[in-house]
């Protein structure tokens, strides 16, 4: 039963649509850890580059919400590191909103929602949001966004580098089951 469940979850993760290029009101970039306390991890940099692609190549004029708190081994929050990178890439500070309290994906959406609603003076139901993450993380991200009240949510993901696929997809299968049961 366990192997069948694992395979079923992997099929759902892999089959989740991942490349919506539509313009949205906000783009939420989910954190993915820092190296050496303040350096973007490969996965996190890839997510930011995907957000930049949405802005630059697909003409999205969205605000970017960088979402990620400070881990125990990090000197700065993931959000601060992401903001710094986006500024270096030419994104205006006025276009970047920081969510730096979250410790997991569920909290990314919970706290980002509050920031988006305060910034826009609108309910999240009246806004379109694009989630930028990595392909293995797309299904769970969209599920958790919906649990946090995001109704008009799109997904744009980048591909996992080949040598990380076994680790990331295996971990994500367990994270999906955990989120289905506990993240409310």
C-alpha positions as CSV (number, residue, x, y, z in Angstrom):
1,X,0.0,0.0,0.0
2,X,2.8,2.4,0.9
3,X,4.5,2.0,-2.5
4,X,1.3,2.5,-4.4
5,X,0.5,5.6,-2.4
6,X,4.0,6.9,-3.0
7,X,3.7,6.3,-6.8
8,X,0.2,7.9,-6.8
9,X,1.5,11.0,-5.0
10,X,4.5,11.3,-7.4
11,X,2.2,11.1,-10.4
12,X,0.1,14.0,-9.0
13,X,3.3,16.0,-8.3
14,X,4.7,15.4,-11.8
15,X,1.5,16.0,-13.7
16,X,0.7,19.4,-12.0
17,X,0.6,22.2,-14.7
18,X,3.6,24.5,-14.2
19,X,4.1,27.2,-16.8
20,X,1.4,29.9,-16.7
21,X,2.7,33.0,-18.4
22,X,-0.4,35.2,-17.8
23,X,0.0,38.6,-16.2
24,X,-1.1,38.7,-12.6
25,X,-1.4,41.3,-9.9
26,X,1.3,39.7,-7.6
27,X,4.1,37.2,-8.0
28,X,4.9,35.2,-4.8
29,X,8.4,33.7,-4.8
30,X,8.7,31.0,-2.3
31,X,11.9,30.6,-0.2
32,X,14.3,27.7,-0.4
33,X,17.0,28.1,2.1
34,X,20.3,30.0,2.1
35,X,23.9,28.8,1.9
36,X,26.5,30.0,4.3
37,X,23.9,32.0,6.2
38,X,23.3,34.7,3.6
39,X,23.9,33.3,0.0
40,X,21.1,32.1,-2.3
41,X,20.9,28.4,-2.7
42,X,20.8,27.1,-6.3
43,X,17.1,26.3,-6.0
44,X,16.3,29.7,-4.6
45,X,18.3,31.6,-7.3
46,X,16.5,29.5,-9.9
47,X,13.1,30.6,-8.5
48,X,14.2,34.2,-8.6
49,X,15.4,33.9,-12.1
50,X,12.0,32.4,-13.1
51,X,10.3,35.4,-11.4
52,X,12.6,37.7,-13.4
53,X,11.6,35.8,-16.6
54,X,8.0,36.4,-15.8
55,X,8.6,40.1,-15.4
56,X,11.0,40.7,-18.3
57,X,10.1,38.2,-21.0
58,X,6.3,37.8,-20.4
59,X,5.8,41.5,-19.7
60,X,4.2,40.9,-16.2
61,X,3.9,44.2,-14.4
62,X,3.3,42.5,-11.1
63,X,4.5,43.3,-7.6
64,X,6.9,40.6,-6.4
65,X,6.4,39.2,-2.9
66,X,9.6,37.5,-1.7
67,X,8.6,35.0,1.0
68,X,10.9,33.3,3.5
69,X,11.9,33.7,7.1
70,X,15.2,33.3,8.8
71,X,16.3,29.8,9.6
72,X,18.4,28.9,12.6
73,X,21.6,28.7,10.5
74,X,20.9,31.9,8.5
75,X,22.2,35.3,9.2
76,X,19.5,37.1,7.3
77,X,16.0,36.1,6.2
78,X,15.5,34.4,2.8
79,X,13.2,37.3,1.9
80,X,16.1,39.8,2.5
81,X,18.5,37.7,0.4
82,X,15.9,37.5,-2.4
83,X,15.2,41.2,-2.3
84,X,18.9,42.0,-2.5
85,X,19.2,39.8,-5.6
86,X,16.2,41.3,-7.3
87,X,17.5,44.8,-6.7
88,X,20.9,43.8,-8.2
89,X,19.0,42.6,-11.2
90,X,17.3,46.0,-11.7
91,X,13.9,45.5,-10.1
92,X,12.8,48.6,-8.3
93,X,12.5,48.5,-4.6
94,X,8.9,49.8,-5.0
95,X,8.0,46.6,-6.8
96,X,9.3,44.2,-4.1
97,X,7.3,43.3,-0.9
98,X,9.0,41.3,1.8
99,X,7.4,38.5,3.9
100,X,10.1,37.4,6.4
101,X,8.3,35.6,9.2
102,X,7.4,32.3,7.6
103,X,9.1,29.0,8.5
104,X,7.3,26.7,6.0
105,X,5.3,26.8,2.8
106,X,1.9,27.0,4.6
107,X,3.2,30.1,6.5
108,X,4.6,31.6,3.2
109,X,1.1,31.8,1.9
110,X,-0.5,32.8,5.3
111,X,1.8,35.8,5.8
112,X,2.1,36.8,2.1
113,X,-1.7,37.0,1.9
114,X,-1.7,39.5,4.7
115,X,1.0,41.6,3.0
116,X,-0.8,41.5,-0.3
117,X,-4.1,42.4,1.1
118,X,-2.6,45.3,3.1
119,X,-0.6,46.5,0.1
120,X,-3.5,46.4,-2.4
121,X,-6.4,47.3,0.0
122,X,-8.3,44.4,-1.6
123,X,-9.3,41.0,-0.5
124,X,-7.1,38.2,-1.9
125,X,-10.3,36.9,-3.7
126,X,-10.2,40.0,-5.9
127,X,-6.6,39.6,-7.0
128,X,-4.6,37.2,-9.2
129,X,-1.5,35.7,-7.9
130,X,1.3,33.7,-9.5
131,X,3.3,31.3,-7.4
132,X,6.9,31.0,-8.5
133,X,8.6,27.8,-7.2
134,X,10.4,24.7,-8.4
135,X,8.6,22.0,-10.4
136,X,8.6,19.4,-7.6
137,X,7.0,21.9,-5.3
138,X,4.2,23.1,-7.6
139,X,1.4,20.8,-6.6
140,X,1.8,21.3,-2.8
141,X,2.3,25.0,-3.2
142,X,-0.9,25.4,-5.2
143,X,-2.8,23.3,-2.7
144,X,-1.5,25.3,0.3
145,X,-2.3,28.6,-1.4
146,X,-5.9,27.5,-1.9
147,X,-6.1,26.5,1.7
148,X,-5.0,30.0,2.6
149,X,-7.8,31.5,0.5
150,X,-6.0,32.3,-2.7
151,X,-8.7,31.6,-5.3
152,X,-7.2,33.1,-8.5
153,X,-3.7,31.4,-8.3
154,X,-1.4,30.6,-11.2
155,X,1.8,28.5,-11.2
156,X,5.1,29.1,-12.8
157,X,7.9,26.8,-12.0
158,X,11.5,26.1,-13.0
159,X,12.9,22.6,-13.6
160,X,14.8,20.8,-10.9
161,X,18.4,20.2,-11.8
162,X,18.8,16.6,-12.8
163,X,21.0,15.4,-9.9
164,X,18.6,16.8,-7.3
165,X,15.5,15.1,-8.8
166,X,15.6,11.9,-6.7
167,X,16.1,13.8,-3.4
168,X,13.6,16.6,-4.1
169,X,10.8,14.5,-5.5
170,X,11.1,11.8,-2.8
171,X,11.1,14.4,0.0
172,X,8.2,16.2,-1.7
173,X,6.0,13.1,-1.8
174,X,6.3,12.9,2.0
175,X,5.7,16.6,2.4
176,X,2.5,16.4,0.3
177,X,1.1,13.7,2.6
178,X,2.1,15.7,5.7
179,X,0.4,18.8,4.2
180,X,-2.8,17.0,3.4
181,X,-3.0,15.8,7.0
182,X,-1.6,18.7,9.1
183,X,-1.4,22.0,7.2
184,X,-4.7,23.7,7.9
